[in-house]
């Protein structure tokens, strides 16, 4: 073997060892960077899931606060507070009788609101039952999750009653279709679900007195749709009207008439 070859062998071996060390260091650095990137992605995913969880938790708590059950419990608690105050004040002979009467009126109003809230909750339960009675339909399209809706029930006003009945109609029909005719109750008139009555005060009275407490009012041409009349359970008085809003839009209206 030539002498120069033996001199270069250690040099080549040293270069090969250095290259191996450098290559190993590069691979190790890439591995560490990959672990860091995976950890950052995992942390970001966890934060996103936590934010989504907190958002839906807030939505659920907000809807729960607006539910009829929560309102009912709040009214029941307030009634108990009024009962305790009335009992305490009655024990005090020096208590002003006018203030005691005010508390009793306040309690009676709360009990009435509680009764109406229970009736409203019963209406919602009936509606849910009606929807559940529908036969299941086979899905032909892939399920797409709809964005959440903001649902709230708000008091929108009071309607006065002096004839023991109410009517649902479009205001534009009053000038065009309303009839002014003699008031005459026809007790022998046969009533079915398809029976229609004149679009007038007399027609509304005949609908609520001859039928099952309600009836349809007809247009001038004779077909139904001008309005619907129904009697109230408590007769005359003022009745609260509530609206159910989905994302700020009214989709249902409820009138507690009894």
VEXZA-715190 format. One line per field, with one value per residue (C-alpha): residue number from 0; residue in three letters; y, x, z. Coordinates in nm, 2 decimals, always signed. Each point is the difference from the previous one (the first is absolute). Layout:
<recs>
k: c(NUM, ...) .
r: c(ALA, ...) .
y: c(Y, ...) .
x: c(X, ...) .
z: c(Z, ...) .
</recs>
This chain:
<recs>
k: c(0, 1, 2, 3, 4, 5, 6, 7, 8, 9, 10, 11, 12, 13, 14, 15, 16, 17, 18, 19, 20, 21, 22, 23, 24, 25, 26, 27, 28, 29, 30, 31, 32, 33, 34, 35, 36, 37, 38, 39, 40, 41, 42, 43, 44, 45, 46, 47, 48, 49, 50, 51, 52, 53, 54, 55, 56, 57, 58, 59, 60, 61, 62, 63, 64, 65, 66, 67, 68, 69, 70, 71, 72, 73, 74, 75, 76, 77, 78, 79, 80, 81, 82, 83, 84, 85, 86, 87, 88, 89, 90, 91, 92, 93, 94, 95, 96, 97, 98, 99, 100, 101, 102, 103, 104, 105, 106, 107, 108, 109, 110, 111, 112, 113, 114, 115, 116, 117, 118, 119, 120, 121, 122, 123, 124, 125, 126, 127, 128, 129, 130, 131, 132, 133, 134, 135, 136, 137, 138, 139, 140, 141, 142, 143, 144, 145, 146, 147, 148, 149, 150, 151, 152, 153, 154, 155, 156, 157, 158, 159, 160, 161, 162, 163, 164, 165, 166, 167, 168, 169, 170, 171, 172, 173, 174, 175, 176, 177, 178, 179, 180, 181, 182, 183, 184, 185, 186, 187, 188, 189, 190, 191, 192, 193, 194, 195, 196, 197, 198, 199, 200, 201, 202, 203, 204, 205, 206, 207, 208, 209, 210, 211, 212, 213, 214, 215, 216, 217, 218, 219, 220, 221, 222, 223, 224, 225, 226, 227, 228, 229, 230, 231, 232, 233, 234, 235, 236, 237, 238, 239, 240, 241, 242, 243, 244, 245, 246, 247, 248, 249, 250, 251, 252, 253, 254, 255, 256, 257) .
r: c(UNK, UNK, UNK, UNK, UNK, UNK, UNK, UNK, UNK, UNK, UNK, UNK, UNK, UNK, UNK, UNK, UNK, UNK, UNK, UNK, UNK, UNK, UNK, UNK, UNK, UNK, UNK, UNK, UNK, UNK, UNK, UNK, UNK, UNK, UNK, UNK, UNK, UNK, UNK, UNK, UNK, UNK, UNK, UNK, UNK, UNK, UNK, UNK, UNK, UNK, UNK, UNK, UNK, UNK, UNK, UNK, UNK, UNK, UNK, UNK, UNK, UNK, UNK, UNK, UNK, UNK, UNK, UNK, UNK, UNK, UNK, UNK, UNK, UNK, UNK, UNK, UNK, UNK, UNK, UNK, UNK, UNK, UNK, UNK, UNK, UNK, UNK, UNK, UNK, UNK, UNK, UNK, UNK, UNK, UNK, UNK, UNK, UNK, UNK, UNK, UNK, UNK, UNK, UNK, UNK, UNK, UNK, UNK, UNK, UNK, UNK, UNK, UNK, UNK, UNK, UNK, UNK, UNK, UNK, UNK, UNK, UNK, UNK, UNK, UNK, UNK, UNK, UNK, UNK, UNK, UNK, UNK, UNK, UNK, UNK, UNK, UNK, UNK, UNK, UNK, UNK, UNK, UNK, UNK, UNK, UNK, UNK, UNK, UNK, UNK, UNK, UNK, UNK, UNK, UNK, UNK, UNK, UNK, UNK, UNK, UNK, UNK, UNK, UNK, UNK, UNK, UNK, UNK, UNK, UNK, UNK, UNK, UNK, UNK, UNK, UNK, UNK, UNK, UNK, UNK, UNK, UNK, UNK, UNK, UNK, UNK, UNK, UNK, UNK, UNK, UNK, UNK, UNK, UNK, UNK, UNK, UNK, UNK, UNK, UNK, UNK, UNK, UNK, UNK, UNK, UNK, UNK, UNK, UNK, UNK, UNK, UNK, UNK, UNK, UNK, UNK, UNK, UNK, UNK, UNK, UNK, UNK, UNK, UNK, UNK, UNK, UNK, UNK, UNK, UNK, UNK, UNK, UNK, UNK, UNK, UNK, UNK, UNK, UNK, UNK, UNK, UNK, UNK, UNK, UNK, UNK, UNK, UNK, UNK, UNK, UNK, UNK, UNK, UNK, UNK, UNK, UNK, UNK) .
y: c(+0.00, +0.34, +0.22, +0.29, -0.23, -0.10, +0.37, +0.10, -0.29, +0.16, +0.33, -0.16, -0.20, +0.33, +0.17, -0.29, +0.01, +0.37, -0.03, -0.27, +0.22, +0.30, -0.21, -0.15, +0.35, +0.12, -0.29, +0.04, +0.37, -0.08, -0.25, +0.25, +0.27, -0.25, -0.08, +0.37, +0.06, -0.29, +0.12, +0.35, -0.14, -0.21, +0.31, +0.20, -0.28, -0.02, +0.38, -0.01, -0.28, +0.18, +0.32, -0.20, -0.17, +0.33, +0.15, -0.28, +0.00, +0.37, -0.06, -0.29, +0.21, +0.29, -0.21, -0.17, +0.34, +0.08, -0.34, -0.01, -0.23, +0.26, +0.28, -0.23, -0.07, +0.37, +0.09, -0.28, +0.13, +0.36, -0.12, -0.18, +0.33, +0.19, -0.27, +0.04, +0.38, -0.01, -0.24, +0.22, +0.32, -0.15, -0.08, +0.36, +0.18, +0.34, -0.08, +0.22, -0.18, +0.18, -0.15, -0.34, +0.03, +0.10, -0.32, -0.21, +0.15, -0.05, -0.37, -0.05, +0.15, -0.23, -0.31, +0.10, +0.04, -0.34, -0.16, +0.16, -0.12, -0.35, +0.02, +0.13, -0.29, -0.24, +0.14, -0.05, -0.36, -0.07, +0.14, -0.22, -0.30, +0.08, +0.02, -0.33, -0.17, +0.05, -0.32, -0.01, +0.08, -0.16, +0.26, +0.04, +0.27, +0.01, +0.16, +0.36, +0.16, +0.32, +0.30, +0.06, +0.22, +0.26, -0.08, +0.22, +0.05, +0.37, +0.18, +0.22, +0.15, -0.05, -0.04, +0.12, -0.21, +0.13, -0.26, -0.31, -0.09, +0.08, +0.00, -0.06, +0.19, +0.21, +0.37, +0.06, -0.21, +0.22, +0.28, -0.24, -0.30, +0.10, -0.02, +0.21, -0.21, -0.05, -0.19, -0.32, -0.32, -0.31, -0.27, -0.28, +0.05, -0.33, +0.03, -0.20, +0.06, +0.12, +0.24, +0.37, +0.31, +0.35, +0.23, +0.22, +0.04, -0.20, -0.27, -0.01, -0.04, -0.28, -0.17, +0.00, -0.07, -0.27, -0.18, -0.15, +0.35, +0.09, +0.03, +0.13, +0.33, +0.02, +0.24, +0.18, -0.28, -0.26, -0.18, -0.02, +0.20, +0.34, -0.07, -0.24, +0.08, -0.18, +0.07, +0.06, -0.22, +0.29, +0.22, +0.37, +0.16, +0.06, -0.29, +0.00, -0.09, -0.17, -0.04, -0.27, +0.14, -0.19, +0.21, +0.31, -0.10, -0.09, -0.35, -0.07, +0.21, -0.12, +0.15, -0.12, +0.03, -0.21) .
x: c(+0.00, +0.14, +0.10, -0.23, -0.30, +0.08, +0.03, -0.34, -0.20, -0.02, -0.11, -0.28, -0.11, -0.01, -0.20, -0.25, -0.05, -0.06, -0.25, -0.18, -0.01, -0.13, -0.27, -0.11, -0.03, -0.21, -0.23, -0.04, -0.08, -0.26, -0.15, -0.01, -0.16, -0.26, -0.09, -0.03, -0.22, -0.23, -0.02, -0.09, -0.27, -0.14, +0.00, -0.19, -0.25, -0.06, -0.05, -0.25, -0.20, +0.00, -0.13, -0.27, -0.09, -0.03, -0.21, -0.25, -0.01, -0.09, -0.27, -0.15, +0.00, -0.16, -0.27, -0.06, -0.05, -0.27, -0.19, -0.35, +0.13, +0.25, -0.27, -0.24, +0.26, +0.08, -0.37, -0.05, +0.30, -0.13, -0.34, +0.17, +0.18, -0.33, -0.17, +0.28, -0.02, -0.38, +0.03, +0.26, -0.19, -0.33, +0.18, +0.09, -0.32, +0.15, +0.06, -0.18, -0.31, +0.04, +0.35, -0.14, -0.27, +0.26, +0.20, -0.31, -0.08, +0.36, -0.01, -0.33, +0.15, +0.31, -0.23, -0.19, +0.33, +0.11, -0.33, +0.04, +0.36, -0.11, -0.26, +0.27, +0.23, -0.29, -0.05, +0.37, -0.02, -0.31, +0.19, +0.30, -0.23, -0.16, +0.34, +0.10, -0.31, +0.12, +0.12, +0.38, +0.11, +0.30, +0.27, +0.09, +0.26, +0.30, -0.05, +0.11, +0.01, -0.19, +0.14, -0.15, -0.30, -0.06, -0.35, -0.18, -0.36, -0.09, -0.31, -0.13, -0.31, -0.35, -0.33, -0.33, -0.32, -0.36, -0.20, +0.16, +0.17, +0.30, +0.06, +0.31, +0.00, +0.20, -0.07, -0.02, -0.32, -0.19, -0.06, -0.06, -0.19, -0.16, -0.38, -0.23, -0.30, -0.27, +0.10, -0.20, +0.12, -0.12, -0.01, -0.11, +0.29, +0.19, +0.37, +0.29, +0.37, -0.07, -0.28, +0.08, -0.18, -0.03, +0.29, -0.19, -0.06, -0.32, +0.20, +0.27, -0.27, -0.17, +0.33, +0.09, -0.35, -0.12, +0.33, +0.25, +0.09, +0.16, -0.06, +0.13, -0.11, -0.05, +0.09, -0.26, +0.02, -0.08, +0.33, +0.17, +0.31, -0.12, +0.05, -0.04, -0.22, +0.02, -0.14, +0.21, -0.01, -0.02, -0.23, +0.07, +0.33, +0.35, +0.21, +0.38, +0.15, +0.34, +0.22, +0.26, +0.30, +0.26, +0.30, -0.21, -0.28, -0.35, -0.10, -0.28, -0.24, -0.18, -0.31, -0.08, -0.39, -0.06) .
z: c(+0.00, -0.09, +0.28, -0.09, +0.02, +0.36, +0.08, -0.14, +0.16, +0.34, -0.15, -0.20, +0.30, +0.20, -0.27, -0.02, +0.38, +0.00, -0.28, +0.19, +0.31, -0.19, -0.18, +0.33, +0.16, -0.30, +0.03, +0.38, -0.05, -0.26, +0.24, +0.29, -0.22, -0.11, +0.36, +0.08, -0.30, +0.10, +0.36, -0.12, -0.23, +0.29, +0.23, -0.26, -0.05, +0.38, +0.02, -0.29, +0.16, +0.33, -0.16, -0.18, +0.32, +0.19, -0.28, +0.00, +0.38, +0.00, -0.27, +0.20, +0.33, -0.19, -0.15, +0.34, +0.17, -0.26, +0.03, +0.16, +0.27, +0.12, -0.01, +0.19, +0.27, +0.03, +0.04, +0.26, +0.20, -0.01, +0.12, +0.30, +0.08, -0.01, +0.23, +0.25, -0.01, +0.04, +0.30, +0.16, -0.05, +0.13, +0.32, +0.04, +0.11, -0.07, -0.37, -0.25, -0.14, -0.33, -0.05, +0.10, -0.27, -0.25, +0.07, -0.03, -0.34, -0.11, +0.11, -0.19, -0.32, +0.04, +0.04, -0.31, -0.20, +0.13, -0.12, -0.34, -0.02, +0.08, -0.28, -0.24, +0.09, -0.05, -0.35, -0.08, +0.13, -0.22, -0.30, +0.07, +0.02, -0.33, -0.17, +0.16, -0.14, -0.36, -0.17, -0.04, -0.35, -0.17, -0.05, -0.36, +0.05, +0.23, +0.33, +0.02, +0.34, +0.00, +0.18, +0.35, +0.03, +0.27, +0.15, +0.24, +0.12, +0.06, +0.11, -0.29, +0.15, +0.12, -0.19, +0.15, -0.02, +0.06, -0.19, +0.14, -0.33, -0.22, -0.37, -0.21, -0.33, -0.24, +0.06, -0.37, -0.03, +0.24, -0.25, -0.29, +0.14, +0.33, +0.01, +0.21, +0.05, +0.26, +0.32, +0.00, +0.16, -0.19, +0.27, -0.24, -0.24, -0.05, +0.06, -0.15, -0.04, -0.36, +0.10, -0.08, +0.13, -0.13, +0.06, +0.25, +0.37, -0.04, -0.19, +0.27, +0.28, -0.19, -0.05, +0.37, +0.14, -0.25, -0.06, +0.24, +0.12, -0.33, -0.37, -0.34, -0.16, -0.38, -0.27, -0.20, -0.26, +0.26, +0.06, +0.34, +0.09, +0.10, +0.37, +0.29, +0.30, +0.34, +0.35, +0.31, +0.31, +0.24, -0.20, -0.01, +0.12, -0.11, -0.13, -0.04, -0.34, -0.03, -0.30, -0.07, -0.19, -0.19, -0.07, +0.06, -0.23, +0.13, -0.09, +0.25, +0.20, +0.31, +0.17, +0.35, +0.00, +0.31) .
</recs>
